[in-house]
């Protein structure tokens, strides 16, 4: 993800949330990167999202390093899953025995945690309140939550000892294991899936509304291998929230028929679709006709009120669109929009097919030769409304495209952060309804 200094992400959050004083957030777990693990990756993503949104983030872990120079990491070896200096205490617990020095070990961790939590408004604890990996830590946090008023605690639940048969040997129903069997006072619990929510609800004997589901996310730019330029565009234009991202890899020439494409984009917008049309080419600075045509298109864009929707990348990128950028643009797009009235072959149709895009092309023989029936055609005499209707209809017949779009719109980290994580921190009354 881009650094805070260069990030230009937009935001769907309530403007008031962004202008008021932001709470300081701590993330607590047994470890963090460079320790490798599923929860550790989630922790890193959460931390980066908070940082990108301008929040002060602190990591409190038993093992790991600095995720980012702008984030403070406090390492307390006693809270690692190994127990660090308290390893023998954890070894006894793993055998089902509570050692005599358990209470003193808990007090020791309490003191260190209390110091680490100074100035922290919200502490997000991953798995600490539902797993047996360090019951000294679980007991220490439980004690702190009973008397700590300055910090709010969220029990982020990925896994649970008492619902997994693999942990049967650790399922003792006496203290301190009993801390995992019931919700602890002062803790707001959430689950990463509906399945986990159901398991927690039955274990804790509470209503589902007391355990909201806050899903994990995915870094779309990383998984799509977006280049720096395209990643920046992805965040600036909030492409994760856009219904249709279209691409046209072509220079600014009259025969490319961009005006027809603009009419189609305007019709899609009229149908209630959010659209971004990415045009890769630039006008030829040495060709007066090309410059004239580009200015005409800019005028048409204003006239149709689609200044936001139609993006000439020559206005956004400092350099021309290179091959790596082009491949990344295909990966982030849903549709090829290619209304050209003359082509010698039509290579973009092959490129779009390889990328799995919906292909929307002009009804000319050379493009028919390549796409045949596997395209939406812009036919002579068709209204832009007809083409827009055909596009939306074709999209509905492509379940893989619909699911891809659902993943990007619902599960990209920026969407998960804005829709679930941030409300959990800023507006708990909206998430936990009792």
N, C-alpha and C positions, 0 to 999 in steps of 0.2 A: 504494500500500500504506500501511497505517497507520504512523504513526511509532513509534519504539521506546517512547516515553513512553505511548502509548495502546494499543499492540498487546496483544492478549490471545489470541494464537494458542496452540493446544495443541501437543503434540509426540509423535511416535511413536518418537523416538530412545531408545536405551538410557539410562535415568536416570543411569547413571554418566557417560555422555558429557556430561550437562548439569551435573553438579555438580563434576567435576574442573576444574582450570585449563584454560581454553580456549586453544588455540594462536592466535597472531596470524597473520592471513592477508593476503597481498598478491596483488593481481591486476595482471598486467603485460600491456600491449598498446601498440600504436602510438598509440591514441587512446581517448578515452572521451567520453560525452555532455558538452556539447551537440553534439559531432560526431555526425552521424547515420549509422548503418550497422547492418547486421544483427548483427555481432559486438558492436558497442558497446551495443546493446540487451540482449544476453545478459550482458555484463559488468555492466551496471547491475542486472539482475535478480539475478545471483549476489551482488553486493555487498550488495544490500538483504536478501536471505535470510540472509546471514551476520550482518548487523547485527541483524535481527529475532531471531535466535537467540542474541544476546548476545556475538558474537565481535567482536574488534577487527579492523577491516578497513582496509587501506591500498591505494590505487590508485597505480600507477607507470605513467605514460603519457608519450607524446611531445607530445600535444596534447589539450586538453580543459579542463574546469573541475571544480568541486566538485559531485559528485552529491548529497551530503548534508552538512550542517554537522557531523555527528558522524563523518564519514569523512575521513581525511587523504588528500589527493591530492598526490603529488609529480610535477611536470612536468619532464621531462628532454627538451628540444627535440631532442637528437641521436637519440632513439629513435623519433621520428615516422617515418611512411612516407616523408615528404619528406626526412628527414635533418636538417632545420633547419640548424645551422651546418656540418653534414657533407654538405650537399646535393650538392656536386661529387663527393664520394666515391661516393655512391649513383648519380649520373649515370654515372660510369665503369663501375660494376658493371652497370648496366642495359644497357650496350653490350657486356658480357662481358669487360671489362678490369678487372684488379685494380690500383688505383693504388698508387704507392710509399708513400703515407702511410696505407695501409689498417691496418697493424699499430698505428701510433700512434693512429689513430682508435678502434680496438678497445680499446686501453689506456685511452683517455680515457673511453669509455662504461663500461668495467669499473669504474673508480674511482667514477664517479657511481652506478652500480647497487649496488656494494658498500656505499656509504654509505646508500642508500635502503633496502637490505635489512636493515639493523641491527635486531635485535629481531624479525625476521620468522621464523616457524617453517615456514610453507608458502607457496610462491610459485606461483600458478596463472598460466601463460603461455598466452595465447590466440593460436594460429597462429604464434607467434614461431619455433618449431622446425621448421615445415614449409613456410613461405612465404618467398619471396625479397624481400619488400618492404623489409626493412632488414637486410642481411646483416652489417652492423657489429654490430647488436644481437644477432643470432643467434650470431655468433662470440664476443662478449663474454660472453653467458650460458653458452655451452659451456665457456669457460675457467673461469668462476666455478663451474660445477657440478662440475668436476673437483677443485677444491680446497675448495669451500665445504661445511662439515659441519654448520653450525648451521641451515641452511635446506634444506628438502626442496622439490624442483621437480616440477611436474606440467605436461606439455605437452598442453594442451587443443586438440585438433585439429578445426577446422571445414573447412579447405581444405588442399590440397597442391599445390605447384608442379609436382612431377614426375609427377602423374597427370592433369593438366588440359592438353589440347591447346592451349588458348588461351595457355598460358605456355611454349610450345615454345622460343621464343627465349631463355628464361632457364634452360633445362634443361642446364646445363653440368656435367660430371662431375668437375670439379677444385675444389679449395678456393677460396673458402669455400662454393660451392654444394653441395659434397659433404656438408656438415653436414646438409643436408635429405634426403639419400639413405639415411641409416642412423641408428638410435637412438643418441643421445648418452649417454655414461656419466653417471649421476647424475640422469637424467630418467625419470619415470614418464609414459608416453604414454597418452592415452585418446582415443576418437573419439566424435563426436556421433551416429553412426548405424552400423548394421550394414554399410551400403555403404562408409562411410569406413573401418571396421575392416578389411574385406576388402582394400581398396586399400592400407592401411598395412601389413597383414600380408604382402602380396605384395612391396611395395616394400622393407620392412625385413627380410623373410625371417625372421619370428618367428611364434610361436604366437599364436592368437587370444586366449588367456588372458593374454597380456602386454599386450594393448590392450583394456581393458574399454570397453564402450559406455556412455556417460553422455549421455542425450538432452537436447535443449533442452526448455524448458517454455513454458507459456503462463500469463499472469496472468488467471485465471478472473474475479475480481471486475472487472477493468478491461474485459475483452471483453464481459462480461454487463452492464456499466454499472450495477453495484450501488451503491445509495445508501450513505451512511455507516453507517446503522443496520444494513442488510442485510449489508454487508461485515464489520462487527464480528461479527454473528451467524455469518457464513460461517466466520470464523476461530475464534471461541469454540467452535462446535459441530463444527469440522473437517468441514464439509459435503462437502469434496472426497473424503473417505474413506467417506461414507455410501452404502449401496446404494440406498435409496429416500428421497427427500425429498418429502414430501407437503404440500399446502397446502389449507386450508379458509378462504376469506374469508367469515366469518360472525360475527355477534354471538353472545354466549352466551345462547341461548334453548333451551327444552326441545324445540321442534319441529325443531331442527337435528340432534337425535339423536346428539350427540357420544359418548354411551356406546357405541353400535354401532361408531363409528369406533375407539374405544379397544380394543374387543374385536378388531377387525381388525388394529390395530397390534400387539397382543399376540400374535396368531396369526402375523403376519409375522415377529416376533421369534423365536417358537418354531421357525419354519422356517429360522432361521439368518440372516435378513436384518437388517442394521443399518438402522434407520428413524429419521427425524425428521419428526414431524407438526407443522406450523406453523399454529397457529390465530390468525387475525388479530384477531378481535373481543374485546371486553371485556364483563364484566357491567355492567348498568345500575346505577349507584350509587344511583339513586333508586327502584329496583324491588326490593323485598325478595325476590320470587320469583326474580329473576335472580341475586341474590347467593346465595340458598339453593342454586340449581341449580349455580352455579359451585363452591361448597364441596363439593357432592356429587361433582362431576367430579374435584375434587382428591383426594377420598377414594378414588374408583374408580381413579384413576391410581396411587395408592400400592398399592392392593389388587392391581392387575394387574402391579405392579412395572415400570411403564413411565414412571417419573418423568423419565428422561433422554429418552425417545422422544417424549413428548407435550409440546410447548412452547406455552404460552399467551403470545403476544407482549405481552400487557398486563402480564406479569410481567417482561419483558425490556426493552421499549422505554420510554423516559421519557415519550414522547408517543404519541398514538394513531397507528396505521398510516395514513400519508397515501397519496395516489395514486401518487407516485413510488416509495414503499416497496413498495406492492402490486405494481406492475409489475415491480420488481426481484425480489420474492419469487417471482413467476411464472417469471421467467427462471432462477432458481436451483433451481426445483423440477422434479421428474420426473412428479408425479402429482397430480391433483385428487382429494381424498377428500371426498365430499359426500353424507353419509348422511341428509339431511333427509327428514322424512316429509310436509312440506307446503311448497309453494312456489307463488308466483303466476306465475313465469316460469322463473327459474334462470339468471340472467346469468353466474354463475361458470362454467357449462358452456361458454358462448361464449368467455369469457376464456381458459379452459384450452385450448380448441380452437385459438384464435389463437396461443397460446404453444407449441403442439405437445405438450402433456402427455397422458399416459395419463389418461383420464377414468373415475373410479370413482364411481358415483352410485346412489342408491336407486331402486328400481323403482317409480316413480310416474309417472302419465300425462304430467304437464307436462314432466318431464325427458326422457321417451321422445320427446316431440314434438320436442325440440331435437336430442338425440343420436342417436336411432334405433338403428342397429346399431353405431355407432362408440363404444361404451362398454362397460365392465365393470359389470354391474348387481348391486346388493345386493338380493336378492329375499327376500320374507317367507318365513321358514322355513329360509333358508340358514344354515348354521353359519359362524362367523367363520373356521374352518379352510378351509371351501369357498371363501369369498371370497378368502382369502389365496392359496389355490392358483390360483384364476382370475386373480388379479393377476399372480402370477409367470409364469403361462403366457402371459398377454397381453403382458407385458414382452418375453418371448423372441421374440414375433412382430413386434416393432417394432425392426428393426435400427438405425434412426436414433437411437432412444433408447439402445440398448445402446452404440453407438459414442460418443454424447455422454457417457454415463457413463464409458466407458473413457478418453476424453480428460480428463475432470475428475479421475478417480481416479488415473490413471497419469501424466498430463503437466501437471497444475497445478504451478506452481513450488514450492509447499510440499511436494508429493509427490516431485518430482524431487530437491529438496534433501535431504529426509529419507532417501529410498531410495538415492540414488546420490552426490550431491555430498558430503554430510557423511561417509559411510563412506570416500570417497576421501581425505578430509583426516585423519580420526581413525583409520581402520583400513585402511591400504593393503594389509595382508596379506590382507584379504578380497577386495580388488578386483583386485590384481595377483598372479596365482598362478604365474607363471613358466612 
